[in-house]
Amino acid sequence: MNAVPGADAAVYVISVAAELTGLHPQTLRSYERMGLVAPGRTGGGGRRYSLRDIERLRTIAELTASGIGLEGVRRILDLEREVERLRAQNSALAEEVMATREALRQSLARRPPVTQPSRLPALPGDVPGQSLVVWRRGR
């Protein structure tokens, strides 16, 4: 059984990465020096690229081919990474809100019904849309 490497498994040598992306190996080295990609390294120092690195290099190639400079590419990649981070954070917060709502719903369902009347004073001529704040001093 052949196992397919994961997206982050650094398995492709520079010549294969260059062929898969259509870029020259020297261009890959330049992108690494600029910090646009960070391939893994072997014990002997050889570069090893992952599928994620290959996709990133393809994105860089597409952006530069459309006329965007390397600093613009860097900024776009940084913004895409930030968007992904914010999406993950938003998803986690949404799950937390749902769990909190469910816990509150369950708590309210277990609570005995209120049998005593409200101790708030009745207001003559209640007008919809108006509010009343009642302050109680601590004892």
C-alpha positions as CSV (number, residue, x, y, z in Angstrom):
1,M,0.0,0.0,0.0
2,N,1.5,3.4,-1.0
3,A,0.8,6.2,1.4
4,V,0.2,9.6,-0.1
5,P,2.2,12.3,1.8
6,G,0.3,15.0,3.7
7,A,0.2,18.6,2.5
8,D,2.9,19.5,4.9
9,A,5.2,16.6,4.3
10,A,8.4,18.0,2.9
11,V,9.3,15.3,0.3
12,Y,10.0,17.1,-3.1
13,V,13.5,18.0,-4.1
14,I,14.1,21.4,-5.7
15,S,14.2,20.0,-9.2
16,V,10.8,18.3,-8.8
17,A,9.4,21.5,-7.1
18,A,10.7,23.6,-10.0
19,E,9.1,21.2,-12.6
20,L,5.8,21.1,-10.7
21,T,5.6,24.9,-10.5
22,G,7.2,25.8,-13.9
23,L,9.8,28.0,-12.1
24,H,13.6,27.8,-12.3
25,P,15.4,26.3,-9.3
26,Q,17.3,29.6,-8.9
27,T,13.9,31.4,-8.6
28,L,12.9,29.0,-5.8
29,R,16.1,29.7,-4.0
30,S,15.5,33.5,-4.4
31,Y,11.9,33.2,-3.1
32,E,13.3,31.3,-0.1
33,R,15.9,34.1,0.6
34,M,13.0,36.6,0.4
35,G,11.0,34.6,2.9
36,L,8.2,33.9,0.5
37,V,8.6,30.1,1.0
38,A,10.3,28.1,3.6
39,P,11.1,24.5,2.4
40,G,12.2,21.9,4.9
41,R,15.8,20.7,5.0
42,T,17.4,17.3,5.1
43,G,20.2,16.4,7.5
44,G,22.7,17.3,4.8
45,G,21.0,20.7,4.1
46,G,19.1,19.8,0.9
47,R,15.8,21.6,0.3
48,R,12.6,19.5,0.5
49,Y,9.3,21.1,-0.6
50,S,5.8,20.1,0.6
51,L,2.6,20.1,-1.4
52,R,1.6,23.3,0.5
53,D,5.0,24.8,-0.6
54,I,4.2,23.8,-4.2
55,E,0.8,25.5,-4.1
56,R,2.3,28.6,-2.5
57,L,4.9,28.7,-5.3
58,R,2.2,28.3,-7.9
59,T,0.3,31.2,-6.3
60,I,3.4,33.4,-6.4
61,A,4.0,32.5,-10.0
62,E,0.4,33.4,-10.9
63,L,0.5,36.7,-9.0
64,T,3.9,37.8,-10.6
65,A,2.7,36.7,-14.0
66,S,-0.3,39.1,-13.6
67,G,2.1,42.0,-13.0
68,I,2.2,42.1,-9.2
69,G,5.7,42.8,-7.7
70,L,7.2,40.6,-5.1
71,E,6.5,43.0,-2.2
72,G,2.9,43.0,-3.4
73,V,2.9,39.2,-3.5
74,R,4.3,39.1,0.1
75,R,1.5,41.5,1.3
76,I,-1.2,39.4,-0.5
77,L,0.1,36.2,1.0
78,D,0.3,37.8,4.5
79,L,-3.3,39.0,4.1
80,E,-4.5,35.6,3.0
81,R,-2.8,34.0,6.0
82,E,-4.5,36.6,8.3
83,V,-7.9,35.9,6.7
84,E,-7.5,32.2,7.4
85,R,-6.5,32.9,11.0
86,L,-9.5,35.2,11.5
87,R,-11.8,32.6,9.9
88,A,-10.6,29.9,12.3
89,Q,-11.0,32.3,15.2
90,N,-14.5,33.3,14.0
91,S,-15.5,29.6,13.7
92,A,-14.2,28.9,17.2
93,L,-16.0,31.9,18.7
94,A,-19.3,30.9,16.9
95,E,-19.0,27.4,18.3
96,E,-18.4,28.9,21.8
97,V,-21.5,31.1,21.5
98,M,-23.6,28.1,20.4
99,A,-22.4,26.0,23.3
100,T,-23.0,28.9,25.7
101,R,-26.6,29.4,24.3
102,E,-27.3,25.7,24.6
103,A,-26.0,25.6,28.2
104,L,-28.1,28.7,29.1
105,R,-31.2,27.0,27.4
106,Q,-30.6,23.9,29.4
107,S,-30.1,25.8,32.6
108,L,-33.3,27.8,32.1
109,A,-35.2,24.6,31.3
110,R,-34.1,23.1,34.7
111,R,-35.0,26.2,36.6
112,P,-38.3,26.1,38.5
113,P,-40.9,28.5,37.2
114,V,-41.2,31.9,39.0
115,T,-44.2,31.8,41.3
116,Q,-43.8,35.1,43.2
117,P,-45.0,38.3,41.6
118,S,-42.5,40.9,40.5
119,R,-41.4,43.4,43.2
120,L,-40.9,46.1,40.6
121,P,-43.4,49.0,40.9
122,A,-46.0,49.3,38.3
123,L,-45.8,52.4,36.2
124,P,-49.0,54.2,35.3
125,G,-49.5,54.5,31.5
126,D,-46.7,52.2,30.4
127,V,-45.5,53.4,27.0
128,P,-44.0,50.9,24.6
129,G,-40.4,51.7,23.7
130,Q,-39.6,53.4,27.0
131,S,-37.4,51.8,29.7
132,L,-37.2,52.1,33.4
133,V,-34.0,51.4,35.4
134,V,-34.3,50.5,39.0
135,W,-31.3,50.7,41.2
136,R,-31.0,48.9,44.5
137,R,-28.5,49.9,47.0
138,G,-26.3,47.1,48.5
139,R,-27.1,46.1,52.0
